[in-house]
């Protein structure tokens, strides 16, 4: 069989094409979500390292650094 014949059969069969299209959409959404969360986590850790470096060089107090870290968290206790 030729690849064009296989593709034509795959696209023309709705019982296979629609579920495959939905499944591929779900996989793409999960991948994008995972990549997004990874990028956010890396950025958060980089910020914490930068704050720690400022504290280590003495240009910021540990209390100021703690306030900065807490201000960036999503769930702050009131």
C-alpha positions as a Markdown table, in Angstrom:
| # | Residue | x | y | z |
|---|---|---|---|---|
| 1 | Unk | 0.0 | 0.0 | 0.0 |
| 2 | Unk | 1.0 | 3.5 | -0.7 |
| 3 | Unk | 1.2 | 6.2 | 2.0 |
| 4 | Unk | -1.4 | 8.4 | 0.2 |
| 5 | Unk | -3.8 | 5.4 | 0.2 |
| 6 | Unk | -3.3 | 4.9 | 3.9 |
| 7 | Unk | -3.9 | 8.6 | 4.7 |
| 8 | Unk | -7.0 | 8.7 | 2.5 |
| 9 | Unk | -8.4 | 5.6 | 4.2 |
| 10 | Unk | -7.6 | 7.1 | 7.6 |
| 11 | Unk | -9.2 | 10.5 | 6.9 |
| 12 | Unk | -12.3 | 9.1 | 5.2 |
| 13 | Unk | -13.1 | 6.7 | 8.0 |
| 14 | Unk | -15.0 | 8.9 | 10.6 |
| 15 | Unk | -15.0 | 6.1 | 13.2 |
| 16 | Unk | -11.2 | 6.3 | 13.4 |
| 17 | Unk | -10.5 | 9.9 | 12.5 |
| 18 | Unk | -12.6 | 11.7 | 15.0 |
| 19 | Unk | -11.4 | 9.8 | 18.1 |
| 20 | Unk | -7.8 | 10.1 | 16.8 |
| 21 | Unk | -8.3 | 13.8 | 16.4 |
| 22 | Unk | -9.7 | 14.2 | 19.9 |
| 23 | Unk | -6.9 | 12.1 | 21.4 |
| 24 | Unk | -4.2 | 14.1 | 19.7 |
| 25 | Unk | -5.8 | 17.3 | 20.9 |
| 26 | Unk | -5.8 | 16.1 | 24.5 |
| 27 | Unk | -2.1 | 15.0 | 24.2 |
| 28 | Unk | -1.2 | 18.4 | 22.8 |
| 29 | Unk | -3.0 | 20.2 | 25.6 |
| 30 | Unk | -1.3 | 18.1 | 28.3 |
| 31 | Unk | 2.1 | 18.7 | 26.8 |
| 32 | Unk | 1.6 | 22.5 | 26.6 |
| 33 | Unk | 0.3 | 22.5 | 30.2 |
| 34 | Unk | 3.3 | 20.5 | 31.4 |
| 35 | Unk | 5.8 | 22.8 | 29.6 |
| 36 | Unk | 4.1 | 25.9 | 31.0 |
| 37 | Unk | 4.3 | 24.6 | 34.6 |
| 38 | Unk | 7.9 | 23.7 | 34.1 |
| 39 | Unk | 8.8 | 27.2 | 32.9 |
| 40 | Unk | 6.9 | 28.8 | 35.8 |
| 41 | Unk | 8.8 | 26.5 | 38.3 |
| 42 | Unk | 12.2 | 27.3 | 36.8 |
| 43 | Unk | 11.4 | 31.1 | 36.8 |
| 44 | Unk | 10.3 | 30.9 | 40.5 |
| 45 | Unk | 13.5 | 29.0 | 41.5 |
| 46 | Unk | 15.7 | 31.5 | 39.6 |
| 47 | Unk | 14.0 | 34.3 | 41.5 |
| 48 | Unk | 14.6 | 32.7 | 44.8 |
| 49 | Unk | 18.3 | 32.1 | 43.9 |
| 50 | Unk | 18.7 | 35.8 | 42.9 |
| 51 | Unk | 17.1 | 36.9 | 46.2 |
| 52 | Unk | 19.5 | 34.6 | 48.1 |
| 53 | Unk | 22.4 | 36.1 | 46.2 |
| 54 | Unk | 21.3 | 39.7 | 47.2 |
| 55 | Unk | 21.1 | 38.6 | 50.8 |
| 56 | Unk | 24.5 | 36.9 | 50.6 |
| 57 | Unk | 26.2 | 40.1 | 49.3 |
| 58 | Unk | 24.5 | 42.2 | 51.9 |
| 59 | Unk | 22.4 | 44.5 | 49.8 |
| 60 | Unk | 19.2 | 43.0 | 51.2 |
| 61 | Unk | 18.3 | 41.8 | 54.6 |
| 62 | Unk | 16.9 | 38.3 | 55.2 |
| 63 | Unk | 13.6 | 39.8 | 56.3 |
| 64 | Unk | 13.3 | 41.8 | 53.0 |
| 65 | Unk | 14.0 | 38.6 | 51.1 |
| 66 | Unk | 11.4 | 36.7 | 53.0 |
| 67 | Unk | 8.8 | 39.3 | 52.3 |
| 68 | Unk | 9.7 | 39.2 | 48.6 |
| 69 | Unk | 9.4 | 35.5 | 48.4 |
| 70 | Unk | 6.1 | 35.5 | 50.3 |
| 71 | Unk | 4.7 | 38.3 | 48.1 |
| 72 | Unk | 5.1 | 36.2 | 45.0 |
| 73 | Unk | 3.3 | 33.1 | 46.4 |
| 74 | Unk | -0.2 | 32.5 | 45.2 |
| 75 | Unk | -1.7 | 31.4 | 48.6 |
| 76 | Unk | -0.8 | 33.9 | 51.2 |
| 77 | Unk | -2.2 | 33.5 | 54.7 |
| 78 | Unk | -4.2 | 36.5 | 55.8 |
